[in-house]
Amino acid sequence: MGTVVHSIYEQIGGMAAAGAAVDELDARVLDDPRLAPYFRNVDPAGRRHRLRALVVSALGGTRPPAALAIPARDLDRVAGHLAGALRTLGVPPEQVQAIVARIAPLREETAAVH
């Protein structure tokens, strides 16, 4: 009997894939002139912690901390960069779409903050 894979996290490769996605996302947000100011003055470990929380949340884990709160329009940009990072890592398009869709509820929460 084969192993049943239930979560998107497991389907894309677990911790190794999530770590690679964080590495790629980190580079992308720092290269984005609109997003970089949110992350540039955060120590690298703290920045990676925030991004890891977002990625884990999008993969079906816990919600990211409130410290990631940025305007909704910019959270959309982060989601776009996450999608690009996942595509770069070879995640199938239907899984990329499902992962990014999990960020949409966070957009509503951050809109209320700003």
N, C-alpha and C positions, 0 to 999 in steps of 0.2 A: 504494500500500500504506500503510495507517494505522500510526501509531506504537503499539507495544505497551507498555502500562504494567504493570510487574511488581510494584513494591513499594507497600505501603500509603502510604508516604511520598509517592510520586509521585501516587498516586490521589487523595489529599486536597489536593494543591496544593503539595507540596514545602516549601521553606524558608519561604515566606510563610505557609503554613498552620501550620507548626510554630511559627513565631514568634508568630502570633496565639493559638495554643493555650497557649503559655507565658505570654503576657500575661494571658489569662483565668484560667489555673490559678494564677498568682501572686496575683491579686486574691482568688481563692476560698480559698486556703490561709491567707492573712492574715486573712480574715474569719471563719475557722473557729476558735472558741475553743479547741478541742482541738489543732489543728495549729499555730496561730500561734506558740506558744512555741518550736517547733522552728526556725522561720524568722525570727521577728521580730528577733532580735539578730544576724542574719547580714547583712552589708552587702548592699544591693540587687543589686549585680553578682554577688556570690557566690551569693545565693539564686536568682537567675535562671539562673545557670550550673548549679546543682544540678537545678533543675526542667527546664531544657532537656535535660540529660543523661537524665533520666527519660523525657521526651517522645520524644526521639530513640531511646532504647532501645525504647520501646513501639511506635515506628513501624518498628522493624526494624534500627536502627543499633547502635551500641556499647552495652555495659552501662553503667548509671550508676555513678559513683564510690561507693566505700564511705562517703564523707562524707554520703550521703543516708540512711544507715542509721537507721531509726526503727523502733519496735515494729511488728510485722506488722499489728496491728489498726489502727494509724494509717496504715500504708501503704495499707490497704484504703480508708481515708477519702480519701487523696490520689487513689487510682485512681477513686473515685466522683466526686471533683471534676473529674478529667481527663475522665471520661465526660460530665459536665455541660458542661464547656467545649467539648468536641468537638461535642456536640449543638447548643450555642449557635451554633457556627460553621457549622452545616449539614452536618456529616459524617453520612452515612447510618448508620442504626442497626446494620446488619450490620458496617460498618467500625469503628464505635465498639466493638462487642462484641469484634471481633478485636484491636483495639488494646489494650483493657483486659485481655484474656486474656494478653497478653504480659507483663503486670506480675505475674501469679500466681507465676511461678518466683522472682521477686525477693522475694516474701513469704516463701518458704521460707528463702532466704538470710538475710534480716533476722531471722527468728525464731531462727536459730542464733546470731546476734550478741547478742540481748537475752535 
